[in-house]
Amino acid sequence: MVVPGSWRRRTTAALLAVTLLLLAACERGAAGPEPPGDTGGDQRYGAAPAPDPEVTYQPDVVFVGGGGGSVRGLSEDALTWRIDPDADGADKLARGKVMFLTGRAVGRVLDVRRDGDDLAVLLGPVDITEVIRDGTFSGDRPVSLQSPTRYDAGTPFWAEYDAEGGGTGGGTGSVTPVSTVAGAGQAGGAATFGVTRRASGLGEQRAAGFAIRPICCAGGVGVQFSYDGGGLRLEGTVQLVMKSPSARFHLEIRGATVQRAELRISGLAALRVGIAGATDRGQNINKRIPIPLDFSVPVGQILGVPFSVTATQLIGVQTAFTAKDGNIKASGEWSLGGSVGFGYANGEFGVTEPWNLSVRNSITDSIYGPSVGVNGIIVHYQAAFRAGLGAFGFTAGLYTTVTATVGLTVGSALGAPLALCRSTQLGLFLDYGVGYSIPAGLAKAINVFLRLFNAGSIEAKGGVGRVDNVFNKLDVQPDKKICRG
């Protein structure tokens, strides 16, 4: 889930080196990139690739020169890169090609057109094997995730899609723009895109009435959120607690096929959830919000490829208040094993190690919500860790996604003389693989937008992957027939 970069001026020696590499590539496959230059754009838009004789790229990969210095901006949809039309290789960009400008500006070209003085390139996700045909990439040491760089997307239309409208399953879903609070992607009221800031200065974002404050990464990843509107108030926190988080990966590609892959995210300690909600009108909500920012740590160039490890997040809340005075409040914590990830070899997957999950603070014990009706709330949280190329969730490479779904229910106070029933349903899922993976509802929302360009569509997944349900348990208190239904 890549740090910005730039192209150095080519010296005579560098030109000679590139010439030799191009001659070698004629025998091995597609030509590699030219050496990077020093334009100062790498802290905003990603590091440029560099040639290496041990890497063969796919023939439809177009290397655009200038690195981050050739980027003039990222549009509000966070999919369209505005670049210098005079940059080396820019004239070769066309629909269906793969643009490789920097470690963040890489993807399948869905549309390209001149827009004023800029060249607007609409990029879609791409499988890592559609970029690299041959190469073995491995970090020499674990990558610390404690001090990432924050990349704000700004106000992409896709950053909120309505689960009630089918955003998580069938139907098209509806999309609402996201606004960013000043200090978290805005200056003087004007949104800025591709801007970075250290993760210590976390700003607040807004989507569909939610105020969202992401957490990352020294103590883990998570989200603080609140909502106040239409007679409904919510606030909560979901966090994957981590101690000294780090990442390690290995990727071997031969003949555009993944031969071996491994990704391990270490330091996982606990899952912590706290939620409080109330309504005075029986109002309910059902939203899923992909948070439009990356927390990214550069790995550096491995055989000239500017890999990074990136964390992205999604939060969803669904309420089920059956009475006008509905309310519910709960908090709890589960301890987790020390790492999450996967290994892949000989066409088969295996998780790095099984999780040892146990209750640290019972959330069921804490559920409180006196009301004349039955009240419930579901919190859906997703944290994705990616090692590869790309930006804002559309990253090509290795990925592992942790999804936690916590459903809470408290019975009517009218039944309290018999039993005040409380229950918690916890589900934990791992989605992992090599390629890319984005929420299906999000892909549908983006495809509606792509129709405006006659740009075809994107798939929710590419490459090889697997989903495992690693934990699913219902806890009911008191353990009586009346509460178990």
SULSULKA-V82748 format. One record per run of one state. SS is the DSSP state (alpha for helix, beta for strand, coil for the rest). FROM is the first residue (numbers start at 1). TO is the last residue. Records with the same first field share a line. If there is no record, write none. Layout:
SS = FROM-TO, FROM-TO
This chain:
coil = 1-5, 8-11, 29-29, 31-36, 38-41, 46-55, 58-60, 64-66, 75-79, 85-89, 93-97, 101-105, 116-117, 125-127, 131-131, 139-142, 145-148, 153-156, 160-160, 162-162, 166-174, 176-177, 181-185, 188-189, 192-195, 199-204, 208-209, 216-219, 230-231, 255-256, 280-285, 291-292, 303-304, 322-326, 336-338, 346-347, 352-357, 362-362, 367-367, 369-374, 390-395, 411-412, 416-421, 438-439, 454-460, 478-480, 485-485
beta = 6-7, 30-30, 37-37, 56-57, 61-63, 67-67, 71-74, 80-84, 98-100, 106-115, 118-124, 132-138, 143-144, 149-152, 161-161, 175-175, 178-180, 186-187, 190-191, 196-198, 205-207, 210-215, 220-229, 232-254, 257-279, 286-290, 293-302, 305-321, 327-335, 339-345, 348-351, 358-361, 368-368, 375-389, 396-410, 422-437, 461-477
alpha = 12-28, 42-45, 68-70, 90-92, 128-130, 157-159, 163-165, 363-366, 413-415, 440-453, 481-484
